[in-house]
Each structure stands twice: as C-alpha cells, then as structure tokens.
Amino acid sequence: MSPNGSDRSPRRPMRRKLLQAMTAGLVLATATGCTYKDFPRLGMPTPVTEEAPRILSLWQGSWAAALATGVLVWGLILWSAFFHRRSRTKVEVPPQTRYNMPIEALYTVVPIIIVSVLFYFTARDETKLLSLDKKPDVTVNVVGFQWSWCFNYIENVDGSSGDAKTDANLSAIPDRFKKDFPADAGGVYNCGVPGERNPQTNNPGPTLVLPEGKTVRFVLTSRDVIHSFWVVPFLMKQDVIPGHTNAFQVVPNHEGTFLGKCAELCGVDHSRMLFNVKVVSPERYEQYLKDLVKKGQTGYVPAGIEQTAHEKNRETNNL
C-alpha cells in the first residue's frame, strides 16, 4: 500500500506508458501503404532499368550495416543500463575506467573499418554506373531550365536534316560526348511547360519517350541554374549544371510511364519542374520520332550555357 493510502503501484503508470508506446510503434509500422512484397526494397520503388538493381543492392546493404551497428549499440546501452545501474542500497561512485587502450583502439578502428567498407562498395558501384564505355543506341540531351525540361533526341530521323556534331544549338556539349553522336543526325526535340500534362496518366510535365531494351545515354545541360535530373524508378539522379556537362546511361527494361522531377532546389517554382518518362517498344519509339517531325519539331533547341575555359582545360588535361 502506498503512503497516501492508495494501493496503486507506482510502477503501473510506467507500464501503461510503455504499453502505449509499443502500441503506437506497432501502428506506425503497420499502417503504411507497403505490403510484404515492398519491404525488401526498404522504401525504394520497383526498379525499371538493368542498372537499378545495383543501386537497390547498395541501398539494402547500407541498411543492413546500419541495422547491425544499431543493434550492437542498442545492446550495449541496454546492457549497461540494466546490469550496471546503481544499487538501491549503495551510493558510492562505481569504479571509473580510464586510458583503456584496447577499448580506445576498438572504438577507433571499428568505425574506420565500417566507413572503409561502405566507401569501397559505393566507389565500385558508382564507377560502374557512370561508365560510358559502351556506345549508346539512343542519345538524349536533357536541357533543364526554370521551370521545365527540353529533350533533344540526337537521332537521324527522316525529314530532319543537319548534323548534331556541328549544330550551333549543341555547342555547350563537349566533343568527348559528340564523338558518339550518330552521323548526320538532324534530330528532333520536345519542350515542356510546367502546366503541361501527360495525356495517359494526367501527371504534370512534359514526357520523355525512350525505347525498351536499348542503351540510352543522357547528356545533361542547363540554361540557367543547377537542376537535378531524377527519374524515380531508375533509382538514380544526376545534377544538371550550367557550364558543366554530366552524362550517364541506362537500359530501360519495363514498359510504362514513370514519374520524374528536379531533385535540386532551383528557385521559387522548383516544385513544378516535373516530367514523365514513357518507355515503349523500339517500334513505337521510332514512330514517336516521326510524329515529332510531322509536328515540325525538327532540329535542336539550345542546350544551355557553354563550358567555362577552366572546365574545358580540365577535361582536355584528363583526356
């Protein structure tokens, strides 16, 4: 019985709070929109390119390493809290451990090993993902601008004359990318505005059409500020930088229409820089290019800001 005459145990409120916390945690874990099939991806969307599983594997490995580290740390904390708590009958200060070299070496070496392992796998996968050794089947110059996107299809299309390698509108693209452009590629383009919508999904933004099963290289240029080209189920994004050209390539392997967005805060209407990526069969892709010719969208729109002298010198020295 408590001193105030109540037989309520002081431990009951604590137990009630613990039960409420566990209930809230259970609800939080189960009330999401994910199913058991989504759980192994740990929040990532379903990959739709041949390269995306490599990124997903790196993501899962990082989570596994973080979970293992967390379990170890939580275990040490709980072990210390339960087995080294102060005795109710003793008030003296427990023995203090100082200058324990094995322990100090342990908490210095272990984090270095963890970071080194993560760095190795990240560098290995990044090198593979950004490799441009394979000549692309399709090249698209993605042009970011406030507040939408343009897509220059570097293609030799009937009804469009010209040469992408010498076109003045593509002067911002370095020669190291132009060497892989097809010969006499007159090209076609598609430019969007923030209010545009995809006719099939009604999602906002212009639509970039790509062929399934083909190696697609994106050459990224900007007309104004830094943007970021992110196709969500590609599990990969890359900055679009004025005065500097980035590039990467993927092989889409699932037909469908997918969401894309700018992932770099680029100004007041950054949230409106949305686009769609529609992956279709190679035959439908060729027909789409012909449809752009019929609309008069031949040639190329300006790619953006040309490289600075410093950037040109850096690339020349690295060739």
C-alpha positions in Angstrom: 0.0 0.0 0.0 1.4 3.4 -0.9 1.9 6.1 1.8 -1.2 8.1 0.7 -3.4 5.2 1.4 -3.8 4.0 -2.3 -2.9 0.5 -3.2 -2.0 1.6 -6.8 1.6 0.6 -7.6 3.9 3.4 -8.8 5.0 1.1 -11.5 1.6 0.9 -13.2 1.8 4.3 -14.9 5.2 3.4 -16.3 3.9 0.1 -17.6 0.9 1.9 -19.1 3.1 4.4 -20.9 5.4 1.6 -22.1 2.3 -0.3 -23.5 1.1 2.9 -25.2 4.5 3.5 -26.8 4.7 -0.1 -28.0 1.1 0.1 -29.4 2.0 3.4 -31.2 5.1 1.8 -32.7 3.2 -1.2 -33.9 0.6 1.1 -35.6 3.3 3.2 -37.2 5.0 0.1 -38.6 1.8 -1.5 -39.9 -0.3 1.5 -41.1 1.9 2.3 -44.1 0.9 1.7 -47.7 3.6 -1.0 -48.0 3.0 -4.7 -48.4 5.3 -7.6 -47.5 6.5 -7.6 -51.1 7.6 -4.0 -50.8 9.5 -4.5 -47.5 12.8 -6.0 -49.1 13.2 -2.8 -51.1 13.1 -0.7 -47.9 11.1 2.2 -49.4 12.6 2.1 -52.9 10.3 1.8 -55.9 10.4 -1.2 -58.2 13.5 -0.9 -60.5 12.8 -0.4 -64.2 16.3 -0.4 -65.7 19.1 -3.0 -65.9 21.3 -0.8 -63.7 18.8 0.0 -60.9 19.2 -3.4 -59.1 22.8 -2.5 -58.4 21.7 0.7 -56.7 19.0 -1.2 -54.8 21.6 -3.7 -53.6 23.8 -0.9 -52.3 20.8 0.6 -50.5 19.9 -2.7 -48.9 23.5 -3.4 -47.9 23.7 0.1 -46.3 20.6 -0.6 -44.3 21.8 -4.0 -43.2 25.1 -2.4 -42.0 23.3 0.4 -40.2 20.9 -2.1 -38.5 23.8 -4.3 -37.4 25.6 -1.3 -35.9 22.4 -0.1 -34.3 21.7 -3.5 -32.7 25.2 -3.5 -31.3 24.9 0.0 -29.9 21.4 -0.5 -28.5 22.5 -3.8 -26.9 25.5 -2.2 -25.2 23.3 0.7 -24.0 20.7 -1.7 -22.6 23.3 -4.0 -21.1 24.9 -1.0 -19.3 21.6 0.3 -18.1 20.3 -3.0 -16.7 23.5 -4.6 -15.4 25.4 -1.6 -14.2 22.7 0.5 -12.7 23.2 1.9 -9.2 22.3 -0.3 -6.4 19.4 0.9 -4.1 21.5 0.3 -1.0 24.8 1.8 -2.2 25.5 5.4 -3.1 29.3 5.3 -3.8 30.7 6.1 -7.2 31.4 3.0 -9.2 35.0 2.3 -10.4 36.0 4.5 -13.3 37.8 3.1 -16.4 40.4 5.4 -17.9 43.1 5.1 -20.6 42.0 1.6 -21.5 44.0 1.1 -24.7 42.1 -2.0 -26.1 38.8 -0.2 -25.8 40.1 3.1 -27.3 41.6 1.2 -30.1 38.3 -0.7 -30.6 36.1 2.4 -31.0 38.7 4.0 -33.3 39.4 1.0 -35.6 35.8 -0.3 -35.9 34.3 2.9 -37.3 37.3 3.2 -39.8 36.6 -0.3 -41.0 32.8 0.4 -41.3 33.4 3.6 -43.3 36.1 1.9 -45.5 33.7 -1.0 -46.4 30.9 1.4 -47.3 33.3 3.6 -49.3 34.6 0.6 -51.3 31.1 -0.7 -52.3 29.9 2.9 -53.1 33.0 3.7 -55.2 32.8 0.3 -57.0 29.1 0.8 -57.9 29.4 4.4 -58.8 32.3 3.7 -61.2 30.1 1.1 -62.9 27.0 3.2 -63.0 28.8 6.2 -64.5 30.8 4.3 -67.1 30.3 5.4 -70.6 32.4 2.7 -72.3 29.5 1.2 -74.1 28.4 3.2 -77.2 24.7 4.1 -76.7 21.8 3.1 -79.0 20.0 6.3 -78.2 21.3 9.7 -77.0 19.1 12.3 -75.4 20.3 15.8 -74.5 18.2 16.7 -71.4 18.0 20.5 -71.0 17.0 21.9 -67.6 15.7 25.4 -67.3 13.4 27.4 -65.0 10.9 25.8 -64.8 10.6 22.8 -67.1 12.6 20.5 -69.4 13.5 20.1 -73.1 14.6 16.9 -74.7 16.8 16.9 -77.7 16.7 13.5 -79.4 20.1 13.1 -81.1 18.8 10.9 -83.9 19.0 10.5 -87.7 15.3 10.9 -88.5 13.8 11.0 -91.9 12.6 14.6 -92.6 15.1 16.2 -90.3 18.4 17.4 -91.8 21.5 18.6 -90.1 24.4 17.4 -88.0 24.4 17.2 -84.2 28.2 17.3 -84.1 28.3 20.8 -85.6 24.9 22.2 -84.7 25.3 25.6 -83.0 22.5 24.9 -80.6 24.5 22.0 -79.2 27.8 23.9 -78.8 27.5 23.6 -75.0 28.1 19.9 -75.3 31.8 18.9 -75.2 33.4 17.0 -78.1 34.0 14.0 -75.9 30.3 13.3 -75.9 29.8 14.4 -79.6 32.1 11.7 -80.8 29.4 9.1 -80.1 26.7 11.1 -81.8 25.3 9.4 -85.0 26.4 10.9 -88.3 24.2 13.4 -89.9 21.8 13.4 -87.0 19.3 16.2 -87.8 17.3 15.3 -84.7 14.0 16.2 -83.1 13.0 17.8 -79.9 10.2 18.2 -77.3 10.0 21.1 -74.9 7.6 21.3 -72.0 6.0 23.9 -69.7 5.0 23.4 -66.1 1.3 23.3 -66.9 1.6 20.5 -69.5 0.2 17.1 -68.6 0.7 13.5 -69.8 -2.4 12.5 -71.8 -2.4 9.0 -70.5 -1.7 9.5 -66.8 -2.6 13.2 -66.4 0.6 13.7 -64.5 2.1 17.1 -64.9 5.2 18.0 -67.0 6.5 17.0 -70.5 7.0 13.4 -71.5 10.4 11.9 -72.4 9.9 8.8 -74.6 12.5 6.0 -74.5 12.8 2.6 -76.2 12.8 -0.6 -74.1 15.9 -2.7 -74.1 18.1 -0.1 -75.7 21.2 1.6 -74.1 20.1 5.3 -73.6 22.7 7.9 -72.8 21.5 11.2 -71.1 23.7 14.2 -71.8 22.7 16.8 -69.2 22.9 20.6 -69.7 21.4 23.6 -68.1 20.4 27.0 -69.3 20.4 28.9 -66.0 21.0 27.3 -62.6 21.8 23.9 -61.2 19.0 21.4 -61.5 18.9 17.6 -61.0 17.5 15.0 -63.4 15.8 12.3 -61.4 13.6 9.5 -62.8 12.3 8.0 -59.6 12.1 4.2 -60.6 15.6 4.5 -62.3 16.8 4.9 -58.7 19.4 7.3 -60.0 19.7 11.0 -60.4 22.5 13.4 -61.5 23.0 17.2 -61.3 22.3 19.4 -64.4 25.0 22.1 -64.0 25.4 25.3 -66.1 28.9 25.3 -67.7 29.5 21.7 -67.0 28.1 18.6 -68.8 27.2 15.4 -67.0 26.2 12.1 -68.6 25.0 8.7 -67.6 23.3 5.8 -69.4 20.7 3.2 -68.6 18.9 0.3 -70.3 15.1 0.6 -69.6 13.6 -2.9 -69.3 10.0 -2.2 -68.3 7.4 -0.5 -70.4 5.2 2.1 -68.7 5.0 5.7 -67.8 7.1 6.8 -64.8 7.5 10.0 -62.8 10.5 12.3 -63.0 11.4 15.5 -61.2 14.1 18.0 -60.4 15.8 17.0 -57.2 17.8 20.2 -56.7 16.2 23.3 -55.1 16.5 25.7 -58.1 14.2 28.6 -57.3 10.7 29.6 -56.4 8.9 27.2 -58.8 11.2 24.2 -58.2 8.3 22.0 -57.2 6.7 22.5 -60.7 9.8 21.0 -62.5 8.1 17.7 -63.1 8.3 15.4 -66.1 7.3 11.9 -67.3 9.3 9.1 -68.8 7.4 6.8 -71.1 9.2 3.5 -72.0 7.8 2.0 -75.2 8.8 -0.7 -77.7 11.5 0.3 -80.2 8.9 0.4 -83.0 6.7 2.8 -81.1 9.8 4.9 -80.3 10.7 5.3 -83.9 7.1 6.2 -84.7 7.2 8.9 -81.9 10.3 10.5 -83.6 8.4 10.6 -86.9 5.4 12.2 -85.2 7.7 15.0 -83.9 8.9 15.5 -87.5 5.3 15.9 -88.6 4.7 18.5 -85.9 7.6 20.5 -87.2 9.8 19.9 -84.1 12.9 19.2 -86.1 16.5 20.2 -85.2 17.6 21.1 -81.7 16.7 23.7 -79.0 19.7 25.5 -77.3 21.4 23.1 -75.0 22.4 25.7 -72.5 25.4 27.6 -71.1 28.7 26.7 -72.7 31.6 25.3 -70.6 33.9 27.8 -69.0 37.5 27.9 -70.0 38.6 26.4 -66.7 36.3 23.4 -67.3 37.4 22.9 -70.9 41.1 22.9 -69.7 40.3 20.4 -67.0 38.7 18.0 -69.5 41.5 18.5 -72.1 44.1 17.6 -69.5 42.2 14.5 -68.5 41.8 13.1 -72.0 
